[in-house]
Amino acid sequence: MSSVLVTGSADGIGLHTARELLALGHRVVLHARNEQRAAQTRDAVPDAAAVLVGDVSSLAQTRSLAAAANAHGPYDAVIHNVGVGSAARRELTEDGIERTFAVNVLAPYLLTALMPLPQRLVYLTSGLEAAGRADFDDLQFERKAWSGMQAYSDSKLHDVLLAFAVARLFPAVLSNAVDPGWIKTRMGGPNATDELADGAETQVWLATADPAEVGFSGRYLKRRQDLRANAAAYDLAAQERLLAACAQLTGEKFPA
């Protein structure tokens, strides 16, 4: 039995991932944005070890979430599933940070920095990472014209950069990025082509399969297939610049 934390698991891919893990006999800790959603999640998944609460658009709440997660750990695997989609307009969080970047990038970065490293880490990305740009001179669209789709695509590239950086810096940790596909969820929308089970299967496999199957790190996968990510994801200087930007915004660096 493995112990697994799944962030953003009140609905959609995260909730299905948690249910699949529980069905396989693993211990699972879930996460919801607020108490109302947490209560709904507890009712929906009564076998979960815990449902933690935290709005990860807030740095303070993300810190509290990390502390709560640590109290319910340790974990064999953490699946960084939480995320938001394309926004019609540029929105700032309570910390003055562009919301897409705060939730999709800073939250997994900060949780990784504040929690003991598990044996396995999975960072959810998207096929739109291929259209992402690593624009370190304007990560938060402070100067260039706002594009919700570009901001989302950029954030998903950053998630791959983060997964690859962790794989490089911590060789004992199996850290990989997963494109779940275009899944029929609230975020995916009514025209999505893929089912929930398809969107969750690779993460469950990476988190729990025998090391003989998943003993690799620093890869970008979809449907268990090893794919080539955006070329920027393999740029070590870009990885370091992203880590430096996240450290500056959060005040937290990865442990040495």
Legacy VTK file of the C-alpha trace (Angstrom):
# vtk DataFile Version 3.0
C-alpha trace
ASCII
DATASET POLYDATA
POINTS 256 float
0.000 0.000 0.000
1.263 3.464 -0.933
0.337 6.754 0.709
-0.528 9.397 -1.896
-1.494 13.075 -1.734
-3.558 14.361 -4.658
-3.985 18.134 -4.850
-7.044 19.632 -6.489
-9.027 16.452 -5.902
-12.517 17.764 -5.113
-13.714 17.024 -8.647
-12.599 16.179 -12.162
-9.376 14.341 -12.887
-8.098 14.722 -9.331
-11.174 13.152 -7.779
-11.137 10.280 -10.259
-7.430 9.751 -9.604
-8.109 9.545 -5.865
-10.938 7.058 -6.359
-8.776 4.866 -8.585
-5.987 4.864 -5.992
-8.428 3.941 -3.218
-9.911 1.155 -5.330
-6.413 -0.291 -5.643
-6.049 -0.324 -1.861
-3.824 2.724 -1.380
-4.039 5.394 1.301
-5.096 8.712 -0.189
-5.190 12.272 1.146
-7.337 14.659 -0.870
-7.417 18.449 -1.181
-10.204 20.974 -1.756
-10.183 24.741 -2.185
-12.564 25.570 0.697
-14.510 23.968 3.519
-17.718 23.624 1.501
-15.992 21.703 -1.260
-14.062 19.679 1.323
-17.313 18.596 2.995
-18.711 17.530 -0.369
-15.526 15.621 -1.082
-15.637 13.812 2.264
-19.189 12.714 1.473
-18.175 11.612 -2.021
-15.016 9.769 -0.898
-15.600 8.567 2.667
-12.636 6.180 2.536
-10.101 8.979 2.062
-7.591 9.289 4.895
-8.232 13.045 5.013
-9.460 15.958 2.924
-7.263 19.015 3.374
-8.384 22.588 2.734
-6.504 25.442 1.093
-6.987 27.969 -1.697
-3.644 27.684 -3.469
-4.043 31.055 -5.154
-2.961 32.345 -1.729
0.638 31.884 -0.644
-0.424 31.867 3.013
-3.051 29.190 2.434
-0.613 27.140 0.363
1.823 27.259 3.274
-0.939 26.119 5.625
-1.867 23.356 3.195
1.748 22.157 3.161
1.763 22.073 6.975
-1.517 20.140 7.076
-0.273 17.738 4.413
2.910 17.118 6.372
0.849 16.355 9.470
-0.976 13.636 7.533
2.181 12.273 5.853
4.626 10.974 4.994
3.796 10.154 1.379
5.205 7.745 -1.123
3.900 9.955 -3.923
2.448 13.421 -4.415
0.350 14.178 -7.500
0.251 17.906 -8.236
-3.094 17.995 -9.997
-4.466 21.362 -8.873
-4.863 23.953 -11.599
-7.015 26.562 -13.297
-7.806 26.997 -16.968
-7.722 29.898 -19.379
-9.025 33.162 -17.899
-10.865 35.825 -19.890
-9.022 38.631 -18.120
-5.880 39.068 -16.071
-6.645 38.623 -12.371
-4.381 39.185 -9.397
-4.381 37.129 -6.216
-4.322 38.573 -2.707
-0.523 38.499 -3.040
-0.592 40.608 -6.207
0.395 37.654 -8.403
-1.289 36.775 -11.686
-3.732 34.016 -10.774
-2.936 31.454 -13.495
0.751 31.570 -12.627
0.018 31.507 -8.881
-2.181 28.396 -8.986
-0.606 26.405 -11.802
3.056 27.093 -11.083
3.744 28.681 -7.704
1.448 26.289 -5.805
3.218 23.074 -6.909
6.583 24.801 -6.500
5.817 25.947 -2.955
4.325 22.605 -1.888
7.399 20.840 -3.263
9.662 23.220 -1.362
7.784 22.943 1.947
7.152 19.188 2.063
9.612 16.333 2.544
10.384 14.950 -0.875
8.486 11.707 -1.535
9.818 8.878 -3.626
7.636 9.964 -6.553
6.292 13.279 -7.804
3.823 13.780 -10.650
3.142 17.237 -12.091
0.100 17.588 -14.341
0.660 19.603 -17.481
-1.235 19.835 -20.775
-0.575 19.260 -24.435
-0.780 23.041 -24.715
2.667 23.188 -23.109
3.888 22.828 -26.695
2.619 26.367 -27.340
4.033 27.699 -24.066
6.725 30.343 -23.877
9.285 30.709 -21.105
9.238 34.515 -21.032
11.205 35.242 -17.870
11.155 38.971 -18.564
7.359 39.014 -18.219
6.125 35.814 -16.573
2.898 37.415 -15.331
1.795 39.407 -18.404
2.527 42.684 -16.688
3.658 44.346 -19.930
2.495 42.263 -22.860
-1.164 42.053 -23.872
-3.208 39.557 -21.891
-4.051 36.206 -23.477
-5.689 33.690 -21.184
-4.843 30.795 -23.475
-1.197 31.855 -23.747
-0.951 32.327 -19.973
-2.366 28.836 -19.479
-0.034 27.318 -22.092
2.937 29.078 -20.498
1.987 27.757 -17.059
1.793 24.216 -18.362
5.271 24.555 -19.893
6.466 25.840 -16.525
5.036 22.727 -14.877
7.167 20.557 -17.164
10.213 22.722 -16.388
9.487 22.237 -12.692
9.135 18.466 -12.997
12.373 18.210 -14.979
14.247 20.499 -12.576
13.207 18.382 -9.589
14.284 15.220 -11.444
17.698 16.758 -12.123
18.278 18.210 -8.662
17.008 15.235 -6.661
18.076 11.989 -8.372
16.498 9.856 -5.641
13.051 11.236 -6.538
11.140 10.002 -9.575
9.692 13.256 -10.915
7.674 13.288 -14.119
5.149 15.436 -15.988
1.879 14.076 -17.370
-0.431 15.392 -20.078
-3.803 13.866 -19.118
-5.410 14.738 -22.458
-8.508 16.802 -23.223
-10.765 15.376 -20.561
-14.536 15.697 -20.124
-14.504 17.787 -16.952
-15.752 21.211 -15.895
-12.400 22.654 -16.969
-12.196 20.598 -20.153
-15.615 21.768 -21.303
-18.390 20.102 -23.300
-16.330 19.496 -26.425
-13.588 17.484 -24.726
-12.790 14.169 -26.379
-11.325 12.001 -23.613
-12.900 10.235 -20.621
-12.014 10.742 -16.950
-10.463 7.294 -16.692
-8.049 8.170 -19.512
-7.061 11.370 -17.746
-6.232 9.680 -14.453
-4.642 6.391 -15.475
-1.070 7.518 -16.102
-0.805 9.376 -12.782
-2.068 6.348 -10.858
0.456 4.161 -12.662
3.363 6.518 -11.989
2.428 6.869 -8.316
2.026 3.198 -7.503
3.478 0.800 -10.086
6.488 -1.386 -9.417
9.823 0.466 -9.808
10.692 -1.960 -12.583
7.950 -0.249 -14.605
8.230 3.356 -13.454
11.825 3.693 -12.332
12.427 6.677 -14.612
12.474 10.401 -14.006
12.464 13.679 -15.912
10.029 12.542 -18.560
6.895 13.932 -20.188
4.180 11.319 -20.643
0.703 10.838 -22.044
-1.124 7.501 -21.830
2.077 5.991 -20.394
3.947 6.975 -23.550
7.228 8.882 -23.282
6.850 11.970 -25.468
9.074 14.886 -26.416
8.092 18.050 -24.543
8.517 21.672 -25.594
12.235 22.169 -26.288
12.413 24.865 -23.603
11.655 22.251 -20.931
15.083 20.671 -21.444
16.948 23.974 -21.156
18.821 23.843 -17.846
19.191 27.628 -17.756
15.422 27.983 -18.189
14.825 25.516 -15.374
17.095 27.517 -13.094
15.476 30.819 -14.059
12.031 29.433 -13.258
13.193 28.133 -9.878
14.791 31.498 -9.120
11.623 33.386 -10.071
9.471 31.101 -7.927
11.883 31.422 -5.006
11.786 35.194 -5.249
7.977 35.321 -5.347
7.445 32.808 -2.521
10.511 33.412 -0.363
11.202 29.672 -0.381
13.994 27.732 -2.049
14.198 24.013 -2.562
16.134 22.197 0.175
19.792 21.627 -0.630
LINES 1 257
256 0 1 2 3 4 5 6 7 8 9 10 11 12 13 14 15 16 17 18 19 20 21 22 23 24 25 26 27 28 29 30 31 32 33 34 35 36 37 38 39 40 41 42 43 44 45 46 47 48 49 50 51 52 53 54 55 56 57 58 59 60 61 62 63 64 65 66 67 68 69 70 71 72 73 74 75 76 77 78 79 80 81 82 83 84 85 86 87 88 89 90 91 92 93 94 95 96 97 98 99 100 101 102 103 104 105 106 107 108 109 110 111 112 113 114 115 116 117 118 119 120 121 122 123 124 125 126 127 128 129 130 131 132 133 134 135 136 137 138 139 140 141 142 143 144 145 146 147 148 149 150 151 152 153 154 155 156 157 158 159 160 161 162 163 164 165 166 167 168 169 170 171 172 173 174 175 176 177 178 179 180 181 182 183 184 185 186 187 188 189 190 191 192 193 194 195 196 197 198 199 200 201 202 203 204 205 206 207 208 209 210 211 212 213 214 215 216 217 218 219 220 221 222 223 224 225 226 227 228 229 230 231 232 233 234 235 236 237 238 239 240 241 242 243 244 245 246 247 248 249 250 251 252 253 254 255
